[in-house]
Amino acid sequence: MAGDVGGTKANLMLCRFGKNGLEIIFEKRYVSTDHISCNGILEDFLKGQPAPKQICLSVAGPVIEGKVKFTNLSWLVDPLEISKQWNHAPVALLNDLEATAYGLAALKQDELHMLQKGSRVTPGNIAILAPGTGLGEAGLFFDGRAYHPFATEGGHCDFAPRTAQDTALLKMLQGRHEHVSWERLLSGVGIYTIWQFLTSVEKKSQPDWLLKEMEDNDPSAMISKAAAEKKCATCTETMELFNRYLAIEATNLILKLKATGGLFISGGIPPKILPLMNPDVWAETFENSGRMRALLAQVNVQVILNQKAPLLGTAYYAGLNMD
């Protein structure tokens, strides 16, 4: 059984590897917040299904000594408890971005969108940046022959302003939070946070029709939709800032990992806002990022369109490492 369990949704599948590769037997999607625990989701999924011989789950949080306390849910997941529940099958937990890194091997070329083509791609480490419910970051270390995925918690590093406007936004957030991380902005709630800054601090317009839509719908989704439809100037500016901040943190991650092998953008948000991810902003941001601009210019930046990359990654991890 492979699973991708996040703060918003959980995708599970029963699968096996055969002569033709990965074969999916049964698959189901859940809303995470509709359940009180991860075990509850697993019980529902496996009802009436054959007991799995191996279980590998992608989880939204740091895996410490094999266990995870979810970052955006009050869940604690212990693989030993899951194993006891399902005939002592071996259980592995992967951070969701580490699982995405394993999932790169399963992606087809048409499941990737080239946002910025590097001038000279050099084999080397790979970086993954994933804005969704939170902000995930991971890497793949290249040893000269093979890639080795590893998780990080880089999304919780300090937000670093570049302009006077960024500094004003930081000041607003410091009034709300003890610590202001990149995740406060590069996530679903982050889009709404940027919009709140523009409307409350900079006094930008907020149309009545949009406020009404926000009452019954996810505000961030309404903002990005209005920006895509060019119906609200403040929403357009919100998404422009979101795109610029994503590009800035991308440069940070590439430089920290020396990711000459490329940057992959994953997560639930990027495929939905692809038309709003202006590649010119990325090129300008990379150019204005200091003395390593020549290195940054070499790096391919691609958006992962397949939302099941972490799920596929857990399946491949189980097949490769849990025999």
C-alpha positions as CSV (number, residue, x, y, z in Angstrom):
1,M,0.0,0.0,0.0
2,A,1.3,3.4,-1.0
3,G,0.0,6.6,0.4
4,D,0.4,10.4,0.2
5,V,-1.1,11.9,3.4
6,G,-1.0,15.7,3.6
7,G,-2.7,18.4,5.6
8,T,-5.4,18.8,2.9
9,K,-5.9,15.5,1.2
10,A,-4.8,11.9,1.3
11,N,-4.2,9.7,-1.8
12,L,-3.9,5.9,-1.2
13,M,-3.4,3.0,-3.5
14,L,-2.8,-0.7,-3.5
15,C,-0.3,-1.7,-6.1
16,R,2.2,-4.2,-7.2
17,F,5.2,-4.4,-9.5
18,G,5.0,-6.8,-12.4
19,K,6.6,-7.4,-15.8
20,N,5.1,-4.2,-17.0
21,G,6.1,-2.1,-14.1
22,L,3.7,-0.6,-11.5
23,E,0.2,-2.0,-11.6
24,I,-2.5,-0.1,-9.6
25,I,-5.1,-2.4,-8.0
26,F,-7.2,0.0,-6.1
27,E,-7.0,3.8,-5.5
28,K,-9.0,6.3,-3.4
29,R,-8.7,10.0,-2.3
30,Y,-9.7,11.4,1.1
31,V,-10.1,14.8,2.6
32,S,-7.7,14.7,5.6
33,T,-9.6,17.0,7.9
34,D,-12.7,14.7,7.6
35,H,-10.9,12.2,9.7
36,I,-9.5,12.3,13.3
37,S,-6.4,10.2,12.5
38,C,-4.2,8.7,9.8
39,N,-5.1,5.2,11.0
40,G,-8.8,6.0,10.5
41,I,-8.1,6.7,6.8
42,L,-6.1,3.5,6.4
43,E,-8.9,1.4,8.0
44,D,-11.5,2.8,5.7
45,F,-9.2,2.3,2.6
46,L,-8.3,-1.3,3.4
47,K,-11.9,-2.4,4.3
48,G,-12.6,-5.4,2.1
49,Q,-9.1,-5.3,0.5
50,P,-6.3,-7.8,0.8
51,A,-3.9,-7.0,3.6
52,P,-0.8,-5.2,2.2
53,K,2.6,-6.9,2.4
54,Q,4.4,-3.5,2.6
55,I,3.2,-0.1,3.6
56,C,4.9,3.2,2.6
57,L,3.4,6.6,3.4
58,S,4.4,10.1,2.4
59,V,3.6,12.4,5.3
60,A,3.5,16.2,5.6
61,G,6.0,16.8,8.4
62,P,9.5,15.9,9.6
63,V,10.1,12.2,10.1
64,I,12.1,11.8,13.3
65,E,13.2,8.3,14.4
66,G,10.7,6.8,12.0
67,K,7.7,8.8,13.4
68,V,6.0,12.0,12.3
69,K,4.0,14.8,14.0
70,F,2.1,16.5,11.2
71,T,3.0,20.2,10.7
72,N,-0.5,21.3,9.8
73,L,-2.6,18.6,11.5
74,S,-2.6,17.4,15.1
75,W,-1.7,13.8,14.1
76,L,1.1,11.7,15.4
77,V,1.9,8.6,13.2
78,D,3.9,5.7,14.5
79,P,4.8,3.0,12.0
80,L,5.0,0.4,14.7
81,E,1.3,0.9,15.5
82,I,0.4,0.7,11.8
83,S,2.4,-2.5,11.4
84,K,0.7,-4.2,14.4
85,Q,-2.7,-3.3,12.9
86,W,-1.9,-4.9,9.6
87,N,-0.3,-8.3,10.2
88,H,3.1,-6.8,11.2
89,A,3.7,-5.7,7.6
90,P,6.9,-3.5,7.3
91,V,6.0,0.2,7.3
92,A,8.1,3.1,6.2
93,L,7.3,6.8,6.5
94,L,8.8,9.4,4.1
95,N,8.6,13.1,4.3
96,D,6.3,14.2,1.4
97,L,9.0,16.1,-0.4
98,E,11.4,13.1,-0.1
99,A,8.6,11.0,-1.6
100,T,8.3,13.5,-4.4
101,A,12.0,13.2,-5.1
102,Y,11.6,9.4,-5.5
103,G,8.6,10.1,-7.7
104,L,10.7,12.0,-10.2
105,A,11.8,8.6,-11.6
106,A,8.1,7.8,-12.5
107,L,7.3,11.0,-14.3
108,K,6.9,11.3,-18.1
109,Q,8.2,14.3,-20.0
110,D,4.7,15.5,-20.7
111,E,4.1,15.7,-17.0
112,L,6.7,18.5,-16.7
113,H,6.4,22.1,-17.8
114,M,9.7,24.0,-18.5
115,L,9.4,27.3,-16.8
116,Q,12.9,28.4,-17.4
117,K,15.5,26.6,-19.6
118,G,19.0,26.7,-18.3
119,S,21.8,27.8,-20.5
120,R,24.0,24.8,-19.7
121,V,22.6,21.9,-17.6
122,T,25.4,20.3,-15.6
123,P,24.9,16.9,-13.9
124,G,24.6,17.6,-10.1
125,N,22.3,17.9,-7.2
126,I,18.6,18.5,-7.7
127,A,16.3,20.8,-5.7
128,I,12.5,20.5,-5.2
129,L,10.3,23.3,-4.0
130,A,6.6,22.7,-3.3
131,P,4.1,25.3,-2.2
132,G,0.8,23.8,-1.2
133,T,-0.9,23.6,2.2
134,G,2.6,24.4,3.5
135,L,5.9,24.9,1.8
136,G,8.0,21.8,1.3
137,E,11.7,21.6,0.2
138,A,13.9,18.7,-0.6
139,G,17.0,17.7,-2.6
140,L,18.6,14.8,-4.4
141,F,22.4,14.4,-3.8
142,F,24.2,13.3,-6.9
143,D,27.3,11.1,-6.1
144,G,28.5,11.1,-9.7
145,R,26.4,8.0,-10.7
146,A,23.1,8.0,-8.8
147,Y,20.7,10.3,-7.0
148,H,19.9,10.1,-3.3
149,P,16.8,11.9,-2.1
150,F,16.7,13.6,1.2
151,A,14.2,15.8,3.1
152,T,14.6,19.2,4.6
153,E,12.5,21.7,6.5
154,G,13.8,24.7,4.6
155,G,10.3,26.1,4.1
156,H,10.4,27.1,7.7
157,C,13.5,29.3,7.3
158,D,13.2,33.1,7.7
159,F,11.4,35.1,5.0
160,A,14.1,37.5,3.6
161,P,12.7,40.8,2.2
162,R,14.5,42.5,-0.7
163,T,12.4,45.7,-1.2
164,A,10.8,48.3,0.9
165,Q,7.4,46.7,0.1
166,D,8.7,43.3,1.3
167,T,9.9,44.9,4.5
168,A,6.5,46.4,5.2
169,L,5.0,43.0,4.6
170,L,7.5,41.4,7.0
171,K,6.6,44.0,9.6
172,M,2.9,43.2,9.3
173,L,3.6,39.5,9.7
174,Q,5.8,40.1,12.7
175,G,2.8,41.6,14.4
176,R,1.0,38.3,13.9
177,H,3.6,35.7,14.4
178,E,6.6,35.0,16.6
179,H,8.5,33.8,13.6
180,V,8.0,34.7,9.9
181,S,9.0,31.9,7.6
182,W,8.8,31.5,3.8
183,E,5.8,29.2,4.4
184,R,3.8,32.1,5.7
185,L,3.8,33.4,2.2
186,L,4.5,30.5,-0.2
187,S,1.5,28.4,0.7
188,G,-2.3,28.4,0.2
189,V,-2.9,30.7,3.2
190,G,0.1,32.8,2.0
191,I,-1.7,34.0,-1.1
192,Y,-4.5,35.4,1.1
193,T,-1.9,36.9,3.5
194,I,-0.3,38.8,0.6
195,W,-3.8,40.1,-0.5
196,Q,-4.5,41.2,3.1
197,F,-1.3,43.1,3.2
198,L,-2.1,44.9,-0.1
199,T,-5.7,45.8,1.0
200,S,-5.1,46.6,4.7
201,V,-1.6,48.2,4.7
202,E,-1.3,49.6,1.2
203,K,-5.1,50.2,1.0
204,K,-5.5,48.6,-2.5
205,S,-9.0,48.1,-3.8
206,Q,-11.1,45.0,-2.7
207,P,-14.2,44.6,-4.9
208,D,-17.4,43.8,-3.1
209,W,-18.2,40.9,-5.4
210,L,-14.8,39.3,-4.4
211,L,-15.4,39.7,-0.7
212,K,-18.8,38.0,-1.1
213,E,-17.2,35.1,-3.0
214,M,-14.6,34.8,-0.2
215,E,-17.3,34.3,2.4
216,D,-18.3,30.9,1.1
217,N,-15.1,29.8,-0.7
218,D,-11.3,29.5,-0.1
219,P,-10.1,33.1,-0.3
220,S,-6.8,32.2,-1.9
221,A,-8.5,30.2,-4.6
222,M,-10.8,33.1,-5.4
223,I,-7.9,35.5,-5.5
224,S,-5.9,33.4,-8.0
225,K,-9.1,32.8,-10.1
226,A,-9.8,36.5,-10.3
227,A,-6.2,37.2,-11.2
228,A,-6.3,34.5,-14.0
229,E,-9.5,36.1,-15.3
230,K,-8.0,39.6,-15.0
231,K,-11.0,40.8,-13.0
232,C,-9.2,42.3,-10.1
233,A,-6.0,44.5,-10.1
234,T,-5.2,43.7,-6.5
235,C,-5.5,40.0,-7.1
236,T,-3.2,40.3,-10.1
237,E,-0.6,42.1,-7.9
238,T,-1.1,39.5,-5.2
239,M,-0.2,36.7,-7.6
240,E,2.7,38.7,-9.1
241,L,4.2,39.0,-5.6
242,F,3.6,35.3,-4.9
243,N,5.4,34.4,-8.1
244,R,8.3,36.7,-7.3
245,Y,8.7,35.3,-3.8
246,L,8.6,31.8,-5.2
247,A,11.4,32.7,-7.6
248,I,13.5,34.3,-4.8
249,E,13.2,31.2,-2.5
250,A,14.0,29.1,-5.5
251,T,17.3,30.9,-6.0
252,N,18.0,30.4,-2.3
253,L,17.4,26.7,-2.5
254,I,19.4,26.2,-5.7
255,L,22.4,28.0,-4.2
256,K,22.2,26.2,-0.9
257,L,22.1,22.8,-2.6
258,K,24.3,23.8,-5.6
259,A,21.5,22.3,-7.6
260,T,23.0,22.4,-11.1
261,G,21.0,19.3,-12.0
262,G,17.8,21.4,-11.9
263,L,14.9,22.7,-9.8
264,F,11.5,21.0,-9.8
265,I,8.5,22.9,-8.5
266,S,5.9,20.6,-7.0
267,G,2.9,21.0,-4.7
268,G,-0.8,21.6,-5.2
269,I,-0.6,25.3,-6.2
270,P,1.8,25.7,-9.2
271,P,-0.1,23.6,-11.7
272,K,-3.3,25.6,-10.9
273,I,-1.6,28.9,-11.4
274,L,0.7,28.1,-14.2
275,P,-0.5,30.9,-16.5
276,L,0.3,33.4,-13.7
277,M,3.9,32.1,-13.2
278,N,5.5,34.7,-15.4
279,P,8.9,33.2,-16.6
280,D,10.3,36.7,-17.2
281,V,10.0,37.4,-13.4
282,W,12.0,34.2,-12.8
283,A,14.7,35.2,-15.3
284,E,14.9,38.7,-13.7
285,T,15.0,37.3,-10.2
286,F,17.8,34.9,-11.1
287,E,19.8,37.7,-12.7
288,N,19.4,39.9,-9.7
289,S,20.6,37.3,-7.1
290,G,24.2,38.3,-6.6
291,R,27.5,37.0,-7.7
292,M,26.3,33.4,-8.4
293,R,23.9,34.6,-11.2
294,A,26.0,32.7,-13.8
295,L,25.4,29.5,-11.9
296,L,21.7,30.2,-11.6
297,A,21.3,30.9,-15.3
298,Q,22.5,27.4,-16.1
299,V,19.7,25.7,-14.1
300,N,16.5,24.2,-15.6
301,V,13.3,25.1,-13.7
302,Q,10.4,22.7,-14.3
303,V,6.9,22.5,-12.9
304,I,5.6,19.0,-12.0
305,L,2.1,18.7,-13.4
306,N,1.4,15.3,-12.1
307,Q,-0.1,15.8,-8.6
308,K,0.5,12.1,-7.7
309,A,4.3,12.4,-7.8
310,P,4.6,11.8,-4.0
311,L,2.3,8.8,-4.2
312,L,4.3,7.3,-7.0
313,G,7.4,8.0,-5.0
314,T,6.2,6.0,-2.0
315,A,5.4,3.0,-4.3
316,Y,8.8,3.1,-5.9
317,Y,10.5,3.5,-2.5
318,A,8.7,0.4,-1.3
319,G,9.6,-1.5,-4.4
320,L,13.3,-0.6,-4.2
321,N,14.0,-0.5,-0.5
322,M,11.5,-2.7,1.3
323,D,12.0,-6.1,-0.1
